[in-house]
C-alpha cells in the first residue's frame, strides 16, 4: 500500500480535536493531545529587559521560544517587545510559572491567557433590544442606508423617507440582517453637519424603519445627542465611527443597553505598528465602554477599512484581521465600494461589486462576523458561499 503524506492545518483547539479523533484516538486522547497541536505566536510590547529575560527563560523551559531585542542581554535597550512562540500546552506550563514571578508578570500572565482564550471564543449572539442576532453560525449582513446628499456611493438617492423605506424593505428581502441608517457622509473630504441637520435627515426615516421592519436598525452616528434621539425612537444598535469619541456617547449607549460598534479611526496614516496600534486603540475604547457600564458582550469592533489608512494599510488590516479576535469581541468590516478597491482595480465606484465581493470573502475567512455592504443581494450570496466553505455544516 502506498503511503500518503501531507501537511494538515488546524486553527484552534476544536479543529485539533477533530483532526486527532480522525485518526481513531479516543476522547481522552483528543483532550490530552489537542493543546499540543495548536501553535500560537503572541506579541507583547513595552517590556523591561528584566521582564523579558524572565519571560524568555520560562518559555524556553517549557519547550517554546521567545524572541527579544538583541540589546536585552547586554542591557543596551530600555525596553523591548517579545514574540512568544509555542503550543497551547507549552503556554499552559509557561503561564503557571509566570504567575509566580515578580515585576508585574503575574498580571501579564492573566492577560496573555485571556488573549489566548479570546482567539478560541465563538461569539454567541447580540441582544438588540429583544431582537436577537446569532453570531458564529453564519455571517451577518448589514445593509447601508444613507440619507445624505453627499455620500460617496449613494448620496442623494434616499433622502425622501418613502424612497428610504422602500430601499430598506428591498435590502431585508434580499437577506439583510441589519439596516444601518446614516445621516452624515463619512467619505474623505465630507462636509460635517450639525446635530439638528443630522436629526432632520434620519429621524423621519428611522421612525418608519423601526415600526415596519422585522430586523434591527442601527444608527450610524458619532454624535451622542443624535444617538440619544435615535435610541429613544427605537433604534437597536449604535454604529460609531469615532468609537465613543463624543463626550456622553458611552453613557447614552449604556443607558439604553444596546450593542455598539466601535470603529478604529484617526487623523493621518502614521503608525509605529499598524495592528499593534489598532489593538491598543481598541483596548482603550473597550475599557472606556466597560467603565461607563456597557456590557462587554455588546461591543463590536470595526478596524476601520478606509479610515486613517493608506490603501496598502487597508489591505494589511484585512489580511491580518484574525489578530483582532484576540480582543474577544465580534468583528465587523466595512469594505463596500471603498476607494482602495477602486485603486487596486482602477474602477469607478459603480463598478466595484466584484472587488467588494473579494474583500467580503477574505474578511469572513479571516474572522469577520458582520459585513457592512451596499450591494446586499450579491454580498449575501458571497457570505453564504464563504460560510459554507469556512464554517462548514452545509448539506445538500
TORKOL-4160 file (C-alpha; in steps of 0.2 Angstrom, whole numbers, padded with zeros to 4 digits, m for minus):
396
<pt num="1" X="0000" Y="0000" Z="0000"/>
<pt num="2" X="0007" Y="0017" Z="m0005"/>
<pt num="3" X="0008" Y="0029" Z="0009"/>
<pt num="4" X="0000" Y="0046" Z="0008"/>
<pt num="5" X="0009" Y="0060" Z="0017"/>
<pt num="6" X="0004" Y="0079" Z="0018"/>
<pt num="7" X="0004" Y="0094" Z="0030"/>
<pt num="8" X="m0013" Y="0097" Z="0038"/>
<pt num="9" X="m0018" Y="0113" Z="0047"/>
<pt num="10" X="m0028" Y="0117" Z="0062"/>
<pt num="11" X="m0033" Y="0134" Z="0068"/>
<pt num="12" X="m0040" Y="0131" Z="0085"/>
<pt num="13" X="m0042" Y="0118" Z="0099"/>
<pt num="14" X="m0059" Y="0112" Z="0091"/>
<pt num="15" X="m0051" Y="0108" Z="0074"/>
<pt num="16" X="m0036" Y="0100" Z="0083"/>
<pt num="17" X="m0049" Y="0088" Z="0092"/>
<pt num="18" X="m0057" Y="0084" Z="0076"/>
<pt num="19" X="m0040" Y="0080" Z="0067"/>
<pt num="20" X="m0034" Y="0069" Z="0082"/>
<pt num="21" X="m0051" Y="0060" Z="0083"/>
<pt num="22" X="m0050" Y="0057" Z="0064"/>
<pt num="23" X="m0035" Y="0045" Z="0066"/>
<pt num="24" X="m0045" Y="0035" Z="0079"/>
<pt num="25" X="m0040" Y="0042" Z="0095"/>
<pt num="26" X="m0052" Y="0041" Z="0110"/>
<pt num="27" X="m0060" Y="0056" Z="0118"/>
<pt num="28" X="m0047" Y="0056" Z="0132"/>
<pt num="29" X="m0033" Y="0056" Z="0120"/>
<pt num="30" X="m0041" Y="0070" Z="0110"/>
<pt num="31" X="m0042" Y="0081" Z="0125"/>
<pt num="32" X="m0024" Y="0077" Z="0130"/>
<pt num="33" X="m0016" Y="0080" Z="0113"/>
<pt num="34" X="m0026" Y="0094" Z="0106"/>
<pt num="35" X="m0016" Y="0108" Z="0116"/>
<pt num="36" X="0000" Y="0101" Z="0108"/>
<pt num="37" X="m0007" Y="0103" Z="0090"/>
<pt num="38" X="m0011" Y="0122" Z="0091"/>
<pt num="39" X="0003" Y="0133" Z="0089"/>
<pt num="40" X="0002" Y="0152" Z="0094"/>
<pt num="41" X="0013" Y="0167" Z="0091"/>
<pt num="42" X="0009" Y="0180" Z="0104"/>
<pt num="43" X="0017" Y="0198" Z="0104"/>
<pt num="44" X="0019" Y="0208" Z="0120"/>
<pt num="45" X="0025" Y="0226" Z="0119"/>
<pt num="46" X="0034" Y="0238" Z="0131"/>
<pt num="47" X="0043" Y="0226" Z="0142"/>
<pt num="48" X="0058" Y="0230" Z="0153"/>
<pt num="49" X="0074" Y="0219" Z="0150"/>
<pt num="50" X="0072" Y="0211" Z="0167"/>
<pt num="51" X="0054" Y="0206" Z="0162"/>
<pt num="52" X="0059" Y="0200" Z="0145"/>
<pt num="53" X="0074" Y="0189" Z="0152"/>
<pt num="54" X="0062" Y="0180" Z="0164"/>
<pt num="55" X="0049" Y="0178" Z="0151"/>
<pt num="56" X="0062" Y="0170" Z="0138"/>
<pt num="57" X="0069" Y="0159" Z="0152"/>
<pt num="58" X="0052" Y="0152" Z="0157"/>
<pt num="59" X="0046" Y="0150" Z="0139"/>
<pt num="60" X="0062" Y="0140" Z="0134"/>
<pt num="61" X="0060" Y="0129" Z="0150"/>
<pt num="62" X="0043" Y="0124" Z="0144"/>
<pt num="63" X="0049" Y="0120" Z="0126"/>
<pt num="64" X="0043" Y="0136" Z="0117"/>
<pt num="65" X="0053" Y="0151" Z="0111"/>
<pt num="66" X="0053" Y="0169" Z="0114"/>
<pt num="67" X="0061" Y="0182" Z="0103"/>
<pt num="68" X="0068" Y="0198" Z="0111"/>
<pt num="69" X="0078" Y="0213" Z="0106"/>
<pt num="70" X="0097" Y="0209" Z="0105"/>
<pt num="71" X="0101" Y="0223" Z="0117"/>
<pt num="72" X="0091" Y="0214" Z="0131"/>
<pt num="73" X="0106" Y="0203" Z="0135"/>
<pt num="74" X="0119" Y="0217" Z="0137"/>
<pt num="75" X="0107" Y="0230" Z="0144"/>
<pt num="76" X="0108" Y="0242" Z="0129"/>
<pt num="77" X="0089" Y="0244" Z="0127"/>
<pt num="78" X="0077" Y="0252" Z="0139"/>
<pt num="79" X="0063" Y="0241" Z="0134"/>
<pt num="80" X="0059" Y="0228" Z="0121"/>
<pt num="81" X="0044" Y="0219" Z="0113"/>
<pt num="82" X="0043" Y="0200" Z="0114"/>
<pt num="83" X="0037" Y="0187" Z="0102"/>
<pt num="84" X="0031" Y="0171" Z="0111"/>
<pt num="85" X="0031" Y="0155" Z="0101"/>
<pt num="86" X="0023" Y="0139" Z="0107"/>
<pt num="87" X="0009" Y="0127" Z="0108"/>
<pt num="88" X="m0006" Y="0129" Z="0119"/>
<pt num="89" X="0001" Y="0115" Z="0130"/>
<pt num="90" X="0018" Y="0125" Z="0132"/>
<pt num="91" X="0008" Y="0141" Z="0135"/>
<pt num="92" X="m0001" Y="0132" Z="0149"/>
<pt num="93" X="0015" Y="0127" Z="0158"/>
<pt num="94" X="0023" Y="0144" Z="0154"/>
<pt num="95" X="0008" Y="0154" Z="0162"/>
<pt num="96" X="0008" Y="0143" Z="0178"/>
<pt num="97" X="0026" Y="0148" Z="0181"/>
<pt num="98" X="0024" Y="0166" Z="0175"/>
<pt num="99" X="0011" Y="0169" Z="0189"/>
<pt num="100" X="0024" Y="0165" Z="0202"/>
<pt num="101" X="0036" Y="0179" Z="0196"/>
<pt num="102" X="0038" Y="0197" Z="0202"/>
<pt num="103" X="0039" Y="0213" Z="0191"/>
<pt num="104" X="0021" Y="0213" Z="0187"/>
<pt num="105" X="0022" Y="0197" Z="0177"/>
<pt num="106" X="0008" Y="0188" Z="0186"/>
<pt num="107" X="m0004" Y="0201" Z="0179"/>
<pt num="108" X="0004" Y="0199" Z="0162"/>
<pt num="109" X="0001" Y="0181" Z="0163"/>
<pt num="110" X="m0018" Y="0184" Z="0166"/>
<pt num="111" X="m0018" Y="0195" Z="0151"/>
<pt num="112" X="m0009" Y="0183" Z="0140"/>
<pt num="113" X="m0021" Y="0169" Z="0145"/>
<pt num="114" X="m0036" Y="0180" Z="0141"/>
<pt num="115" X="m0030" Y="0183" Z="0124"/>
<pt num="116" X="m0027" Y="0165" Z="0120"/>
<pt num="117" X="m0044" Y="0161" Z="0126"/>
<pt num="118" X="m0052" Y="0175" Z="0116"/>
<pt num="119" X="m0045" Y="0168" Z="0100"/>
<pt num="120" X="m0054" Y="0152" Z="0103"/>
<pt num="121" X="m0070" Y="0160" Z="0109"/>
<pt num="122" X="m0085" Y="0159" Z="0097"/>
<pt num="123" X="m0097" Y="0174" Z="0099"/>
<pt num="124" X="m0114" Y="0168" Z="0104"/>
<pt num="125" X="m0125" Y="0182" Z="0098"/>
<pt num="126" X="m0132" Y="0200" Z="0101"/>
<pt num="127" X="m0147" Y="0205" Z="0110"/>
<pt num="128" X="m0153" Y="0221" Z="0101"/>
<pt num="129" X="m0167" Y="0226" Z="0112"/>
<pt num="130" X="m0176" Y="0210" Z="0111"/>
<pt num="131" X="m0171" Y="0206" Z="0093"/>
<pt num="132" X="m0158" Y="0193" Z="0094"/>
<pt num="133" X="m0144" Y="0191" Z="0081"/>
<pt num="134" X="m0135" Y="0175" Z="0081"/>
<pt num="135" X="m0116" Y="0175" Z="0079"/>
<pt num="136" X="m0104" Y="0161" Z="0075"/>
<pt num="137" X="m0117" Y="0152" Z="0065"/>
<pt num="138" X="m0116" Y="0162" Z="0049"/>
<pt num="139" X="m0110" Y="0179" Z="0044"/>
<pt num="140" X="m0122" Y="0194" Z="0047"/>
<pt num="141" X="m0125" Y="0206" Z="0033"/>
<pt num="142" X="m0128" Y="0225" Z="0037"/>
<pt num="143" X="m0136" Y="0234" Z="0023"/>
<pt num="144" X="m0131" Y="0253" Z="0021"/>
<pt num="145" X="m0145" Y="0266" Z="0020"/>
<pt num="146" X="m0138" Y="0283" Z="0018"/>
<pt num="147" X="m0150" Y="0298" Z="0019"/>
<pt num="148" X="m0137" Y="0310" Z="0014"/>
<pt num="149" X="m0134" Y="0321" Z="m0001"/>
<pt num="150" X="m0115" Y="0318" Z="m0002"/>
<pt num="151" X="m0111" Y="0300" Z="0002"/>
<pt num="152" X="m0098" Y="0294" Z="m0010"/>
<pt num="153" X="m0108" Y="0280" Z="m0017"/>
<pt num="154" X="m0127" Y="0283" Z="m0015"/>
<pt num="155" X="m0128" Y="0301" Z="m0010"/>
<pt num="156" X="m0145" Y="0309" Z="m0013"/>
<pt num="157" X="m0154" Y="0293" Z="m0018"/>
<pt num="158" X="m0164" Y="0290" Z="m0002"/>
<pt num="159" X="m0167" Y="0307" Z="0006"/>
<pt num="160" X="m0186" Y="0305" Z="0004"/>
<pt num="161" X="m0192" Y="0294" Z="0018"/>
<pt num="162" X="m0203" Y="0284" Z="0006"/>
<pt num="163" X="m0188" Y="0280" Z="m0005"/>
<pt num="164" X="m0178" Y="0276" Z="0010"/>
<pt num="165" X="m0191" Y="0264" Z="0017"/>
<pt num="166" X="m0193" Y="0256" Z="0000"/>
<pt num="167" X="m0174" Y="0253" Z="m0001"/>
<pt num="168" X="m0174" Y="0246" Z="0017"/>
<pt num="169" X="m0188" Y="0234" Z="0013"/>
<pt num="170" X="m0178" Y="0229" Z="m0003"/>
<pt num="171" X="m0162" Y="0225" Z="0007"/>
<pt num="172" X="m0172" Y="0215" Z="0020"/>
<pt num="173" X="m0180" Y="0205" Z="0006"/>
<pt num="174" X="m0163" Y="0202" Z="m0001"/>
<pt num="175" X="m0156" Y="0195" Z="0016"/>
<pt num="176" X="m0150" Y="0210" Z="0026"/>
<pt num="177" X="m0149" Y="0206" Z="0045"/>
<pt num="178" X="m0147" Y="0224" Z="0050"/>
<pt num="179" X="m0151" Y="0241" Z="0042"/>
<pt num="180" X="m0138" Y="0254" Z="0046"/>
<pt num="181" X="m0145" Y="0271" Z="0044"/>
<pt num="182" X="m0134" Y="0286" Z="0042"/>
<pt num="183" X="m0137" Y="0305" Z="0040"/>
<pt num="184" X="m0119" Y="0311" Z="0038"/>
<pt num="185" X="m0107" Y="0306" Z="0025"/>
<pt num="186" X="m0090" Y="0299" Z="0031"/>
<pt num="187" X="m0081" Y="0300" Z="0014"/>
<pt num="188" X="m0064" Y="0309" Z="0013"/>
<pt num="189" X="m0067" Y="0327" Z="0012"/>
<pt num="190" X="m0085" Y="0327" Z="0018"/>
<pt num="191" X="m0093" Y="0342" Z="0025"/>
<pt num="192" X="m0098" Y="0340" Z="0043"/>
<pt num="193" X="m0116" Y="0343" Z="0048"/>
<pt num="194" X="m0123" Y="0349" Z="0065"/>
<pt num="195" X="m0134" Y="0339" Z="0077"/>
<pt num="196" X="m0150" Y="0347" Z="0071"/>
<pt num="197" X="m0147" Y="0344" Z="0052"/>
<pt num="198" X="m0142" Y="0326" Z="0055"/>
<pt num="199" X="m0158" Y="0323" Z="0066"/>
<pt num="200" X="m0168" Y="0331" Z="0052"/>
<pt num="201" X="m0162" Y="0318" Z="0040"/>
<pt num="202" X="m0163" Y="0302" Z="0050"/>
<pt num="203" X="m0177" Y="0304" Z="0062"/>
<pt num="204" X="m0192" Y="0304" Z="0049"/>
<pt num="205" X="m0184" Y="0288" Z="0041"/>
<pt num="206" X="m0179" Y="0280" Z="0057"/>
<pt num="207" X="m0197" Y="0281" Z="0065"/>
<pt num="208" X="m0204" Y="0272" Z="0049"/>
<pt num="209" X="m0190" Y="0259" Z="0049"/>
<pt num="210" X="m0192" Y="0253" Z="0067"/>
<pt num="211" X="m0211" Y="0252" Z="0066"/>
<pt num="212" X="m0211" Y="0242" Z="0049"/>
<pt num="213" X="m0195" Y="0231" Z="0048"/>
<pt num="214" X="m0193" Y="0215" Z="0057"/>
<pt num="215" X="m0174" Y="0217" Z="0058"/>
<pt num="216" X="m0163" Y="0228" Z="0070"/>
<pt num="217" X="m0160" Y="0246" Z="0064"/>
<pt num="218" X="m0143" Y="0253" Z="0068"/>
<pt num="219" X="m0140" Y="0272" Z="0069"/>
<pt num="220" X="m0123" Y="0277" Z="0061"/>
<pt num="221" X="m0118" Y="0292" Z="0070"/>
<pt num="222" X="m0104" Y="0298" Z="0081"/>
<pt num="223" X="m0114" Y="0312" Z="0090"/>
<pt num="224" X="m0121" Y="0307" Z="0107"/>
<pt num="225" X="m0136" Y="0318" Z="0105"/>
<pt num="226" X="m0141" Y="0310" Z="0088"/>
<pt num="227" X="m0139" Y="0293" Z="0096"/>
<pt num="228" X="m0150" Y="0298" Z="0111"/>
<pt num="229" X="m0164" Y="0303" Z="0100"/>
<pt num="230" X="m0162" Y="0288" Z="0089"/>
<pt num="231" X="m0162" Y="0276" Z="0103"/>
<pt num="232" X="m0177" Y="0285" Z="0111"/>
<pt num="233" X="m0186" Y="0282" Z="0094"/>
<pt num="234" X="m0182" Y="0263" Z="0095"/>
<pt num="235" X="m0165" Y="0261" Z="0086"/>
<pt num="236" X="m0157" Y="0244" Z="0091"/>
<pt num="237" X="m0138" Y="0247" Z="0088"/>
<pt num="238" X="m0126" Y="0262" Z="0088"/>
<pt num="239" X="m0113" Y="0262" Z="0075"/>
<pt num="240" X="m0100" Y="0274" Z="0080"/>
<pt num="241" X="m0085" Y="0278" Z="0068"/>
<pt num="242" X="m0076" Y="0288" Z="0082"/>
<pt num="243" X="m0078" Y="0274" Z="0095"/>
<pt num="244" X="m0086" Y="0284" Z="0109"/>
<pt num="245" X="m0075" Y="0300" Z="0105"/>
<pt num="246" X="m0090" Y="0311" Z="0108"/>
<pt num="247" X="m0092" Y="0315" Z="0127"/>
<pt num="248" X="m0108" Y="0307" Z="0133"/>
<pt num="249" X="m0109" Y="0294" Z="0119"/>
<pt num="250" X="m0104" Y="0280" Z="0131"/>
<pt num="251" X="m0117" Y="0285" Z="0144"/>
<pt num="252" X="m0130" Y="0285" Z="0131"/>
<pt num="253" X="m0126" Y="0268" Z="0125"/>
<pt num="254" X="m0125" Y="0261" Z="0142"/>
<pt num="255" X="m0142" Y="0269" Z="0147"/>
<pt num="256" X="m0151" Y="0260" Z="0133"/>
<pt num="257" X="m0141" Y="0244" Z="0134"/>
<pt num="258" X="m0139" Y="0242" Z="0116"/>
<pt num="259" X="m0124" Y="0234" Z="0106"/>
<pt num="260" X="m0112" Y="0247" Z="0100"/>
<pt num="261" X="m0099" Y="0246" Z="0085"/>
<pt num="262" X="m0083" Y="0254" Z="0090"/>
<pt num="263" X="m0073" Y="0258" Z="0074"/>
<pt num="264" X="m0055" Y="0262" Z="0073"/>
<pt num="265" X="m0051" Y="0280" Z="0066"/>
<pt num="266" X="m0038" Y="0293" Z="0067"/>
<pt num="267" X="m0031" Y="0308" Z="0058"/>
<pt num="268" X="m0017" Y="0304" Z="0047"/>
<pt num="269" X="m0009" Y="0287" Z="0042"/>
<pt num="270" X="0007" Y="0286" Z="0053"/>
<pt num="271" X="0008" Y="0270" Z="0064"/>
<pt num="272" X="0023" Y="0263" Z="0074"/>
<pt num="273" X="0015" Y="0246" Z="0072"/>
<pt num="274" X="m0001" Y="0245" Z="0062"/>
<pt num="275" X="m0010" Y="0231" Z="0070"/>
<pt num="276" X="m0002" Y="0234" Z="0087"/>
<pt num="277" X="m0008" Y="0252" Z="0087"/>
<pt num="278" X="m0026" Y="0247" Z="0082"/>
<pt num="279" X="m0026" Y="0234" Z="0096"/>
<pt num="280" X="m0020" Y="0247" Z="0108"/>
<pt num="281" X="m0034" Y="0259" Z="0102"/>
<pt num="282" X="m0047" Y="0246" Z="0104"/>
<pt num="283" X="m0041" Y="0241" Z="0122"/>
<pt num="284" X="m0043" Y="0259" Z="0127"/>
<pt num="285" X="m0060" Y="0261" Z="0120"/>
<pt num="286" X="m0066" Y="0244" Z="0127"/>
<pt num="287" X="m0060" Y="0250" Z="0144"/>
<pt num="288" X="m0069" Y="0266" Z="0142"/>
<pt num="289" X="m0085" Y="0257" Z="0137"/>
<pt num="290" X="m0085" Y="0245" Z="0151"/>
<pt num="291" X="m0081" Y="0258" Z="0164"/>
<pt num="292" X="m0097" Y="0268" Z="0158"/>
<pt num="293" X="m0107" Y="0252" Z="0160"/>
<pt num="294" X="m0108" Y="0245" Z="0143"/>
<pt num="295" X="m0108" Y="0226" Z="0144"/>
<pt num="296" X="m0093" Y="0218" Z="0136"/>
<pt num="297" X="m0104" Y="0206" Z="0126"/>
<pt num="298" X="m0112" Y="0221" Z="0117"/>
<pt num="299" X="m0096" Y="0228" Z="0110"/>
<pt num="300" X="m0092" Y="0225" Z="0091"/>
<pt num="301" X="m0076" Y="0230" Z="0084"/>
<pt num="302" X="m0073" Y="0238" Z="0066"/>
<pt num="303" X="m0055" Y="0240" Z="0061"/>
<pt num="304" X="m0060" Y="0255" Z="0050"/>
<pt num="305" X="m0055" Y="0249" Z="0032"/>
<pt num="306" X="m0053" Y="0266" Z="0023"/>
<pt num="307" X="m0052" Y="0277" Z="0038"/>
<pt num="308" X="m0035" Y="0284" Z="0043"/>
<pt num="309" X="m0025" Y="0271" Z="0032"/>
<pt num="310" X="m0017" Y="0270" Z="0016"/>
<pt num="311" X="m0023" Y="0258" Z="0003"/>
<pt num="312" X="m0008" Y="0246" Z="0007"/>
<pt num="313" X="m0013" Y="0248" Z="0026"/>
<pt num="314" X="m0031" Y="0244" Z="0022"/>
<pt num="315" X="m0026" Y="0228" Z="0013"/>
<pt num="316" X="m0014" Y="0223" Z="0028"/>
<pt num="317" X="m0028" Y="0226" Z="0040"/>
<pt num="318" X="m0039" Y="0214" Z="0030"/>
<pt num="319" X="m0025" Y="0201" Z="0028"/>
<pt num="320" X="m0022" Y="0201" Z="0047"/>
<pt num="321" X="m0040" Y="0203" Z="0053"/>
<pt num="322" X="m0039" Y="0187" Z="0063"/>
<pt num="323" X="m0027" Y="0195" Z="0075"/>
<pt num="324" X="m0041" Y="0207" Z="0081"/>
<pt num="325" X="m0050" Y="0192" Z="0088"/>
<pt num="326" X="m0038" Y="0192" Z="0102"/>
<pt num="327" X="m0049" Y="0206" Z="0110"/>
<pt num="328" X="m0063" Y="0194" Z="0112"/>
<pt num="329" X="m0077" Y="0204" Z="0103"/>
<pt num="330" X="m0086" Y="0201" Z="0087"/>
<pt num="331" X="m0078" Y="0209" Z="0071"/>
<pt num="332" X="m0087" Y="0220" Z="0058"/>
<pt num="333" X="m0079" Y="0225" Z="0042"/>
<pt num="334" X="m0085" Y="0239" Z="0030"/>
<pt num="335" X="m0076" Y="0237" Z="0014"/>
<pt num="336" X="m0090" Y="0240" Z="0002"/>
<pt num="337" X="m0086" Y="0250" Z="m0014"/>
<pt num="338" X="m0071" Y="0259" Z="m0005"/>
<pt num="339" X="m0058" Y="0269" Z="m0014"/>
<pt num="340" X="m0045" Y="0255" Z="m0010"/>
<pt num="341" X="m0054" Y="0243" Z="m0021"/>
<pt num="342" X="m0056" Y="0257" Z="m0035"/>
<pt num="343" X="m0037" Y="0260" Z="m0034"/>
<pt num="344" X="m0032" Y="0242" Z="m0035"/>
<pt num="345" X="m0044" Y="0238" Z="m0049"/>
<pt num="346" X="m0044" Y="0256" Z="m0057"/>
<pt num="347" X="m0063" Y="0256" Z="m0057"/>
<pt num="348" X="m0076" Y="0269" Z="m0053"/>
<pt num="349" X="m0087" Y="0267" Z="m0038"/>
<pt num="350" X="m0101" Y="0259" Z="m0048"/>
<pt num="351" X="m0090" Y="0245" Z="m0054"/>
<pt num="352" X="m0083" Y="0239" Z="m0038"/>
<pt num="353" X="m0095" Y="0224" Z="m0034"/>
<pt num="354" X="m0083" Y="0210" Z="m0038"/>
<pt num="355" X="m0069" Y="0219" Z="m0029"/>
<pt num="356" X="m0081" Y="0221" Z="m0014"/>
<pt num="357" X="m0085" Y="0203" Z="m0015"/>
<pt num="358" X="m0067" Y="0198" Z="m0014"/>
<pt num="359" X="m0064" Y="0208" Z="0002"/>
<pt num="360" X="m0080" Y="0201" Z="0010"/>
<pt num="361" X="m0075" Y="0183" Z="0006"/>
<pt num="362" X="m0057" Y="0186" Z="0013"/>
<pt num="363" X="m0064" Y="0195" Z="0028"/>
<pt num="364" X="m0076" Y="0181" Z="0033"/>
<pt num="365" X="m0061" Y="0169" Z="0030"/>
<pt num="366" X="m0051" Y="0179" Z="0042"/>
<pt num="367" X="m0064" Y="0180" Z="0056"/>
<pt num="368" X="m0077" Y="0194" Z="0051"/>
<pt num="369" X="m0094" Y="0191" Z="0060"/>
<pt num="370" X="m0103" Y="0205" Z="0051"/>
<pt num="371" X="m0101" Y="0213" Z="0034"/>
<pt num="372" X="m0107" Y="0231" Z="0030"/>
<pt num="373" X="m0112" Y="0232" Z="0012"/>
<pt num="374" X="m0122" Y="0242" Z="m0001"/>
<pt num="375" X="m0125" Y="0228" Z="m0013"/>
<pt num="376" X="m0135" Y="0216" Z="m0001"/>
<pt num="377" X="m0141" Y="0203" Z="m0014"/>
<pt num="378" X="m0124" Y="0200" Z="m0021"/>
<pt num="379" X="m0115" Y="0200" Z="m0004"/>
<pt num="380" X="m0127" Y="0189" Z="0005"/>
<pt num="381" X="m0123" Y="0176" Z="m0009"/>
<pt num="382" X="m0105" Y="0179" Z="m0006"/>
<pt num="383" X="m0107" Y="0177" Z="0013"/>
<pt num="384" X="m0117" Y="0161" Z="0011"/>
<pt num="385" X="m0105" Y="0153" Z="0000"/>
<pt num="386" X="m0090" Y="0158" Z="0010"/>
<pt num="387" X="m0099" Y="0152" Z="0026"/>
<pt num="388" X="m0101" Y="0135" Z="0018"/>
<pt num="389" X="m0083" Y="0134" Z="0015"/>
<pt num="390" X="m0076" Y="0141" Z="0031"/>
<pt num="391" X="m0089" Y="0137" Z="0044"/>
<pt num="392" X="m0095" Y="0120" Z="0036"/>
<pt num="393" X="m0111" Y="0112" Z="0041"/>
<pt num="394" X="m0119" Y="0114" Z="0023"/>
<pt num="395" X="m0128" Y="0099" Z="0017"/>
<pt num="396" X="m0137" Y="0095" Z="0001"/>
